């Protein structure tokens, strides 16, 4: 990688095993690049099924110290649609445990392991705590990587310890280190557990061996979640913030080739988006995207479509191919030059474009961090999992956006239009933009030389040398 930082001898080899969903993959890939820039050998590990979905790979932003390896998750022996979600999760765990152990053995037996780059550590997605056991059985250490906010982990911790009791006894609950939370602010696997049984199991399994680890990596930064992070540290949890985990050229600009994540599960319409945005005035475009997984109902898609259209602003809307059949009849014919719909885009480039004035988002953590890091105010329409809690912080804690009100889980076009106009063209919107720019600068400082996250990464690298 161009402008790689140089470190002394005794470099280490680190495995980074990520969860193959775009918003969870991106921050772990970015952390891998930061480690590689500090002279470490890093191998990104993903599953065979995930590799089949990768549409693009940009090795130029990786550098010579970083490569990708595949492990089998057994998917090659399964017919599509033949498993339930629970069966799929169980199969992936069993098969991946075996193939991950084999990969670690092979790397340790290679010449690099005994010479310049001894294998020392496995960074794994927090939903896979069993990976720690595999690592230690093979003679290396490991630690979880959290692609969710520390606030959500803290809510889960309180539930795990019996402090958070459901159903709530009143309209709000006050938990240590957290703002007052209503039921609608809790992760969906708590507010509506019947719809997310797999998620609540993952949320609890993360604590199965958390007390045994020496490092807990969080894709956040100290000033963003200071109160929560301080409280968790007082519970003797060795949390290290290493974010925002977005490409360097959008933050500290220290790694000149680091302009995108480098791995993508979707093919982006880059030229189409950029050319269209170039033709628009500064701050005049509403960007809308609901990530790689959100599955909105046909009725909600229709309300969102007319809410964007009726706002009066130009809009760029990411509608995945699987969602296009839910669009209102003849919608594309009616919006003409007012709106542009694409199946996927390079979100960082879009958010960084001068034409974009606000971001209508599902409040996925990676999307929210990108918006915070680029100073773009948000209109939050949380969908599931950690999204409601992120939306709460966006509106009430960081004060960088508004939240669309819902009735029985449904947002009307009128409410969507009102929220967009509030952010784009009111005194409140001006205050949100000012606050967004403050967080943008704090995000940059965290990853810059001497910043809290950069220092945590350097400390980790230094400790590995002593292992």
Secondary structure by P-SEA (a helix, b strand, c coil): ccbbbbbbcbbbbbbbbbcccaaaaaaaaaaaaaaaaabbbbbbbbcaaaaaacccccccccccccbbbbbbccccccccccccaaaaaaaaaaaaaaaaaaaaaaaaacccccccccccbbbbcccccaaaaaaaaaccccbbbbcccaaaaaaaaaaaacccccccccccccccccccccccccccccccccccaaaaaaaaacccccccccbbbbcccccccaaaaaaaaaacccccccccccccccccccccccccccccccccaaaaaaaaaaacccccbbbbbccccccccaaaaaaaaaaaaaccbbbbbbbccccccccccccccccccccccccccaaaaaaaccccccccccccaaaaaaaaaabbbbbccccccaaaaaaaaaccccccbbbbbbccccccaaaaaaaaaaacccaaaaaaaaaaaaaaaaaaaaaccccaaaaaaaaaaaaaaac
